């Protein structure tokens, strides 16, 4: 019960949003500014014309995970997780009903594999593992289309691990990103 109450509180604080149409000239004027590592990643992903669309609110302190920042966009969210690397930023968005996750750069940390935990309404619904060298995955960053999930509210985190001698995951999970598939 506590887990579900916490999930409801986090969803409310995160201000989850429904997937909307792409930004237009009229909505672009209402976009919030972006800056720092979050703004840099947003720009690298195409800015307001990219898959995230425009920022719908200011950059805020991370909701959980300690240090870091988060910013919500029309179709996703970007978070900065300094515990997983000074410039470590995770971006997630919904495109054509599918979820995408882009993470990194985790320098100075490099990993053999990446665990991506996907929770729906507070319950784990998947934890795919992506290996260094797989399509879209490198030792210090990656971009993957997540497996198909149904409608709902999602919390996604990523963790880098080394495979030698079992899974050794030194920095822990990133700050979460939240998405809604409507």
C-alpha positions in Angstrom: 0.0 0.0 0.0 2.8 2.4 0.9 4.4 1.8 -2.5 1.2 2.8 -4.3 0.7 5.9 -2.2 4.3 7.0 -2.9 3.8 6.3 -6.6 0.6 8.5 -6.6 2.5 11.3 -4.8 5.4 11.1 -7.2 3.1 11.2 -10.3 1.4 14.2 -8.9 4.7 16.0 -8.1 6.2 15.0 -11.5 3.1 16.6 -13.1 2.7 13.8 -15.6 1.1 14.8 -18.9 -0.7 13.3 -21.7 1.1 12.8 -25.0 0.3 15.8 -27.2 0.6 16.8 -30.8 3.9 18.1 -32.1 4.8 21.7 -31.2 3.4 24.3 -33.6 4.2 27.9 -34.2 1.6 28.9 -31.6 2.9 26.6 -28.9 6.6 27.3 -29.6 6.1 30.8 -28.3 5.0 29.4 -24.9 8.0 27.1 -24.6 10.1 27.5 -21.4 13.9 28.0 -21.8 16.3 25.2 -21.3 19.9 25.4 -20.1 22.8 23.5 -18.6 23.3 19.8 -19.4 19.5 19.4 -19.8 19.3 22.2 -22.4 22.4 20.8 -24.1 20.8 17.4 -24.5 17.5 18.9 -25.6 19.4 20.8 -28.3 21.3 17.6 -29.4 17.9 15.9 -29.8 16.6 18.5 -32.2 15.3 21.1 -29.7 11.7 22.1 -29.9 11.4 20.4 -33.3 12.8 17.1 -31.9 11.0 14.2 -30.4 10.6 15.9 -27.0 9.0 19.0 -28.3 9.2 22.2 -26.2 9.7 22.5 -22.4 6.4 22.9 -20.6 7.9 24.1 -17.4 11.1 25.3 -15.8 14.0 23.1 -14.8 13.4 21.8 -11.2 15.3 19.9 -8.5 15.1 16.1 -9.0 12.0 14.5 -7.4 14.0 11.5 -6.1 17.5 10.2 -6.3 19.2 13.1 -4.5 21.1 15.6 -6.5 20.2 16.6 -10.0 17.6 18.5 -12.1 14.6 17.6 -14.2 12.6 19.3 -16.9 9.3 18.2 -18.5 8.6 18.5 -22.2 5.5 18.1 -24.4 6.3 14.4 -25.1 8.8 13.5 -22.4 11.3 14.4 -19.7 15.0 15.0 -19.3 16.8 14.5 -16.0 20.4 15.2 -15.0 21.9 12.6 -12.7 25.3 13.7 -11.4 25.8 10.5 -9.3 26.1 8.5 -12.6 28.6 10.9 -14.2 29.1 14.7 -14.1 27.4 15.2 -17.4 25.0 12.2 -17.2 21.6 13.1 -18.6 18.7 10.8 -19.3 16.0 11.7 -21.8 12.8 9.7 -22.5 10.0 10.4 -24.8 6.9 8.9 -26.5 6.9 8.8 -30.3 4.1 7.0 -32.2 3.0 5.2 -29.0 6.5 3.8 -28.3 8.9 4.8 -25.5 12.5 5.8 -26.2 15.3 6.3 -23.7 18.5 8.2 -24.4 21.2 8.2 -21.6 24.8 9.3 -21.1 27.4 10.6 -21.2 28.6 8.8 -18.0 32.2 9.7 -18.2 34.5 9.0 -16.4 32.5 5.7 -15.9 32.3 3.1 -18.8 30.3 -0.1 -18.6 29.8 -3.5 -20.2 26.0 -3.5 -19.9 23.1 -1.3 -19.0 20.0 -2.2 -17.0 16.8 -0.2 -17.8 14.1 -0.6 -15.1 10.6 0.2 -16.3 7.8 0.6 -13.6 4.1 1.1 -14.4 2.0 2.5 -11.6 4.7 1.5 -9.1 5.1 -2.1 -10.3 8.1 -3.4 -12.2 7.0 -4.4 -15.7 10.4 -5.0 -17.3 14.1 -4.7 -16.9 15.8 -5.1 -20.2 19.5 -5.4 -20.3 21.5 -3.8 -23.2 25.1 -4.7 -23.8 27.9 -2.4 -24.9 28.2 -2.8 -28.7 24.5 -3.6 -29.2 22.8 -1.2 -31.7 22.6 2.2 -30.1 24.6 1.2 -27.0 28.1 2.3 -26.1 30.4 2.0 -23.0 29.3 5.5 -21.7 25.9 6.2 -23.4 23.0 4.7 -25.3 19.7 5.2 -27.1 17.1 2.5 -27.3 13.4 2.0 -28.2 12.0 0.2 -25.1 9.8 -2.9 -25.5 6.2 -2.3 -26.3 4.1 -1.4 -23.2 0.5 -0.6 -22.9 -1.1 2.7 -21.9 -0.2 4.1 -18.5 2.2 6.1 -16.4 5.8 4.9 -16.3 8.9 5.5 -14.3 12.2 4.7 -16.0 15.7 4.5 -14.6 19.1 3.2 -16.0 22.1 1.7 -14.4 25.5 0.9 -15.8 27.1 -2.4 -14.8 30.3 -4.4 -15.5 29.9 -8.1 -16.2 33.3 -9.4 -15.1 32.8 -11.4 -11.8 29.1 -10.9 -11.8 27.1 -7.7 -12.2 29.1 -4.8 -10.6 27.0 -1.7 -10.7 29.1 1.1 -9.0 27.1 4.3 -9.4 23.6 3.0 -8.9 20.4 4.0 -10.7 20.0 7.3 -12.5 17.3 9.8 -11.5 14.0 8.7 -13.0 12.2 10.0 -16.0 8.4 9.8 -16.1 6.3 9.1 -19.2 2.6 8.6 -20.0 1.3 6.6 -22.9 -2.3 7.7 -23.4 
